[in-house]
C-alpha cells in the first residue's frame, strides 16, 4: 500500500479540524473545551517550529556563505534577491489596487453595517493595540529600519524571534568574516555549523510528524473563536476581492516558475504544499520558515547557498500577500467611508506598502499595523482610523491565513529564480526522519 503523502495528511487534519470546530460551536461548552483541551497541541507545534527557526537560520546561512568561498557570489545572490522581492511586491500591490478599483467592494457596505461593525470592533483590544504599534513605527526616522537591523547584543537578537533581521545581519557578518580568515582557520567552526544544520533539519522532520494533529487543533480553535457570522457575511465582497487577488498572485508565481526556471508549476505547488498548509494554519511566515527551507532544499533542489539567504530574508521583508491586502483594504475603507482617493494617493499606497513591508514582523496580525501606516500616508483622518480597522477586523484572521500562504509561496518562487540565475538549482535529495534510525535503535 502506497504511503500517504504528508500534504494529504495535513489537508485531512485541516478539514477534520474545521468540521470539529463547527461541531463544537453547537454546544455551549464546546468553545471552552477546544480552548482548554485542543488548542494547546497546536500552540506546542507552533512553539516547536519557532524554537528551531533561529538556530536553523544561524547554521544554514553560515554554512551557505562559507561554502561559497567567494564573496562576490554572495553579493550577486543578495542583490538579485532584494531586486526580485521588491519587484514581486510592487506587482502584488498593483494587482490589489486594480481589482479593488474595478470591483468597488466598499460601495456595497450599508450605513447600518458600518455602524454595527464600528460598535463591535472599534474599541476591541486587537484594534487599539494595532493603532498603538503603528503610532510607534510612525514616530521613527526614515532610516530607522536600517538602524534596527544592526544588533547591539548578538545573544539578545538570537533569543528573540521578532528580531530576525538582526539575526540575519549578525550571521552574514560572521559568515563573511569566516571567509576572510581563510579556509583552514575557519574549518573547525564550519564543521560545527555543518553538523548543527543537519541536526536542526532532522528536528524539522521530527516536528513535521505531528503536523496533521497540530493543524487539526489550530483550525478547530480558529473556527470556535471566529466572530459574528452575520458581520462576516456583510464583508464577503471585500474578502472575495482579497482572495481573488491572492489567487492571481499564486498564478503569477506559477507562470514565473514555469517560464524562468523551466520547472513544472504544478509540481512546484505540490512540493511546497506542506509549507503552504502550515502557513495557512499558523498565519506566520517565521513559524513556517523551517518547513519552507526543508521543502525548497530537499524536495525542489535549491542549493543551500541560495536558500539559506533568500528564504530567511524573504520571511522578513517579502510580504506580497500582505501588501496586496493592504492595497485592497485601504481603498475599501476609503470607499466605505466616502474618502476620496485620487490616483496620486494610490501611488502613495504602492510606495508606502512596499516600504512598510521591509522589516515588518513575520507574525499574525502584522498586516494591520502596516495598514495603519498606509492609511496615515494617504491622509486618512486620524479620528476615523479605528472605524476603518473595525470595518475589516472581523475577517482579518482568515485573510491573514490566506495571505501568509502567498507570502511563503513567493519566498519559494524567488528562491528558485535566484538559484536558477546563479546555476544553483539542481536535483532534490529528500531526507527522511528515520534515515539513520537503524544505526541507533
N, C-alpha and C positions, 0 to 999 in steps of 0.2 A: 504493500500500500504506500502510495506516494505521501511523503511528509508535507503537511500543510505549511505554506509559506508564511513568514512572520507577518506580512502586511495583512493577510487574510485573518490571522488570529486577532490582530489588533482591531481590524474592522468589525469582526464579530463581537469583540469586547465592547466597542463603541456602541453598536446597535443595541446590545443587551443592556448596557448602562443607561441609554436613553429610555428604553422601554421600562426598565425597572424604576427609573426616576419618575416617569409619568404614573406608574402604578402606585408608587409611594405617595404621590400628591392626592390620591383618592382618600387616604386615611389621615385622620387628624394627627396621629403620632408618626406618620411616615417621614416628613422632612427632618424631624429631630432624630429619628433612627438613622437616616442616611448621614446626617451631620456627625453623629456620635460613633457610629459603627462601620460606616462605609468610606466616608471622606478621608480618614487617616491613612488608608492604604494608598490612595492617590497622592496625598501630601508627602508620604515617605518616599515614594517613587521619584517625585519632582526634586525632593531634597537630595536624593542619591545622585541624580543627574547633575544638579548644581554643585554637589560635593566634588565631582571629578572634573568639572568644566575648567577651572583654573589650572590644576595640575596637568590636564591634557594640553591646554594652550602652551604652558611653560615647556613641557617636554617636547611636544610636537613641533613648535616653532623653532626652538633651539636646534633640534635635530635637522629640520628643514634647511635652516640657514647654514649650519655647519657642514651639511652635505654639499652645498653649492660650491664651496672653495673659490668663489669668485664674487666679489661684492657687486660688480656691475650687473650680474644676473639678477641679484635681489632688487637692484634699482629698477630694472626692466619690469619685473613682476609687480613691484609696488606701484609704479606709475600707471601701468595698464589696468591694474585692479581699481585704483581710485577713479581713473577716467571712465571705465566701463560702469562702475557703480553710479557715478554722477549721471551718466547718460541714461541708464535704465530708470533712475528715479525721476528725471525730467519727463521721460516718456510716460511713466505711471501717473504723474500729476496731470499731465496733458490729457490723457485718456479720461481721467476722472472729471476734469473740467468740461471736456467736450460732451460727455454723457449727461452731466447734471444740467448743462445749459440747453441741451436738446429735449430732455425728458421732463425737466422742471418739476421735481417731486415736491418742492416746498409750496407750490401754488395749490396743492390739493389738501393742505392742512387747514382745518377749520379753526375759528377762534376758540370754540369750546374745547377742542383737543389741545390747543396751545395752553389754555388756562388750566386744564386738567393735568397736563404734563408738568407745568410750572409748579403747581401746588404739590405734586407728588415728589418732584426731584430737586427743585431749586435750592432747598435747604438740606439736601442729602449730604452726609459726611463725605461721600465719594466726590461729589461736585465741588464742595468747598475746599477739599484737600487738593484737587487739581488746580483750582484757581490760585491757591497759596503757593504751590510749587511753581506754577508758571510765573507768578509775580517775582519770585526769587530769581528765576532764569532771566527775566526781562531786565532786571536791575544790573545784571552783569555786563562787563565790557564786551566790545566786538571780538576781541581775541581771547576771551575767557576760555573757550573750548580748547585752544592750544595750551593755555596755562594748566588747565585741568588734566591734560594728557600726561603731564610730567609729574610723577610721584615724588614726594619728599621722604617717603619711607616705603621701601620695597615690600617689607613684610606686611605693612598695613594694607597696601594695594593687593597683595596676594591673598589677604584674608577677607576680601570684600568683593563679592561677585558683581556689584554695581560699578566697580572701578576697572572694568575690563580693558578700557583703552590704556589705562596706566600700566596694567599687566603686559599688554602688547608692547608698549613703548619700552618697558624695562627688559622684556625678553628679547626684542630686536637689538637693543643696545648691548645686551650680554652676548647674543649670538654673533654680532659683528665683531665685538672685542675678541671673541674666541677665534675668529678667522685671522685677526691681526696678530695674534701671538704665535701663530704657526701651528701646523697640524700636530706635531709631536707633543708640544706643551699642552695643547687643548684636548688631546686624546682621552686622558682619564675622565675629564668632565663630560666629554662627548659620550663615552661608554655608559656613564651613569644615566644621562638623559635618554639615550637609546633604549636602555633597559627599562627606565621609568615609563617611556612611551608605550612599550609593549605591555607593561603591567596595566596601565590605565586603559588601554584599548581592550584588554581582557576583562577589565571591570565593566566596560560598556557592554560586552557580550553577556556577562552575568546579569547585569541590571535589566537588559532587554528581555530576559527570560520571563520577567514579571510584568512586562508591558501590557499584555491583554487584560490582566486583572486590574492594573493601575488605571487604564483608560476607562474601564467599566466604572470604577469608583469616581474618577474625575467627572465623567459625563453625567452620572447619576446625580452628583452634587450640583452641577450646573443646572439641571432640569428642575430640581426641587427648590433652588434658590432664585429662579428666574422671576421677573416682575409680573405685573398685571397683564394678562393675555390680551385684554381689550386695547390697552395702550400699545402693546407690541403690534397688534394688527393695524392700528392707525398709522404706524410708521413703516408699514410694509413696502410702500412705494419707494421711500428713501432707502430702506435696506436693500431692495431689489436693484436699485441703481448701483450701490456699492458692490453688491455681489456680481453684477454684470461686468463692472469694471475689473474686478479681481479675476474673473474667468478670462477676460480678454488678455490680462497680463500673463496668465498661465499659457494661453495660446501663443502670445508673443514669445515667451521663453522657449516653447516647443519649436517654433519656427526658427529662432536663433540657433538652438542646439542642432536642429536638422540641417540648416544651411551652412553654418560656420564650422561646426565640428564634424559634420557628416555622421553623426550618431543618431540612431533611431529615436525620435522624440517619445514614442510610446514606451520604449524600453527605458529611456531616461526617467520618465514619470514613474514607471513601475519600480525601478531600482531605488528611488528616493522616497517611495510612498511611506515606508515606516517613519521616516523623519517628518514627512508632511502630516501624518496622522497624529504623531506626538505633538507637533506644533499646534495642531487644532485642539488637542486635549489640554495642553498646558498653557497656551497663549503666550509662550515665552521662547524667543529665539535663543536666549542664553541657555535655558534648560535643555533645549533640543540640540545645542551645538555638538556635544559628544557623539550623538547618533548621526547627525548630518556629516560629520567628519568621517565616521566609520563607513557610512554608505557611499560617500563620494570617493574615498580612497580604495576601499576593498571591493566594492560592487560596481563602480564605474571605471576606475582605473586612473584617477587623477593622482599624480605623484605627490608625495608628502611635502616636497619642497614648495609646491604651489598651494596645496590645500591648507597647510599649517599656517599660512599667512592670509590667504584670501578669505577663508571661512570665519576665523575669529574676528577679522576686521569687518566682514560683512554682517556678522551678528550684532555689531555695534553701530555701524554707520549706514548699512543698506536697509532702508525701511520702505521699499517700494509699495507694499500693500498699505502700510500706514500712511504714506504720503498721498497715495491715491484717495484714501478715505478722507484725509484732511481737506483735499480739494473739493470733494463732493459735499462733505459736512459743512464747510464754510459757506459755500454757495446755497446749500439747502437752508441753513439757518437764516441767511440774508433774504432768501425768497420768502420764507415763512413769516419773518418779522418785517417784511417790506423795507428792507435796507438796500439801497441802490448800489450795485457793483459794476462800475464801468470796466472796460477792457484793461485799462492800466492797473486797476485794483486786482484783477485776476492774474496779471503778470506778477504782481507783488506776491500773490499766493504761491505761485510756482517757485519764486526765489526764496521766500521765507520758509516754505515747507521743505525745500532742499537743504537749507542751512540748519533748520531745526532738527532734521533727521540725523545730522552728524553729532555723535556723542550722546544721543538720547538713550535712555536705559532700555535694554532689550528685555523688558519685563511687562506683565499685563498692565494695561491702563496708561502706559506712557504716551500713547497716541493722543489722548485727550489733553494732556499737558501741552503737547506740541500744537494742538488745535487752538488752544487759548492764545498762544504766541502768534499764530497765523491770523486769528481774528483781530487781535490788537494791532497787527501790522497794517491791516486794511482800514483801520479807523473805526472799527465796530464799537458802539457806545459801551463804556465800562459797566454802566448800570444794567445793561441787558446781557452781559456775558453769562451770568448764572442761568438766565432764562434760555439762552442759546444752548448751553450744555445740557440743561434739563430736557430740551426737545429731543436729544439723541441718546440720552443716558440709558433709557430703557432697553435699547437694542445694542448698546456698546459692547457688552460681553460676547454675544455670539459673533458680531462683526470683528471683534478683536481676535477671536479664534481663527476666523477665515483669513484675515489679513496677515496673521502670523504664518499661515501656510504659504502665502505668496512671498513673504519675506525670505523664508527658508528655501523655497524653490528658486528664487532669484539668486541667493547665495550659491547654490549648487550650479546653476546655469553659468554664472560668472566664473566660478572655479574651473569649469570645463573650457570656457572660452580662453581664459588666461593660459591654462595648461596646453591647449591646442596651439596657441600662438608662440609658445616657447618650447614646443616639442616635448611636453611632459604628460601627454595623455596616452597611456599605454593600456595593457590588458589587465583586467581586475584580478586580484588574488584574494579570494574570500577566506577569512579565518573564522573558525567556529570555537565556541567556548570550551569544547572538550578535545581540542586538537592534541593536547599533551596530557590528557587525563590518565591514559594508560601508564604514563611514567611515574605517577604519584599515588595511584589507587592501591 
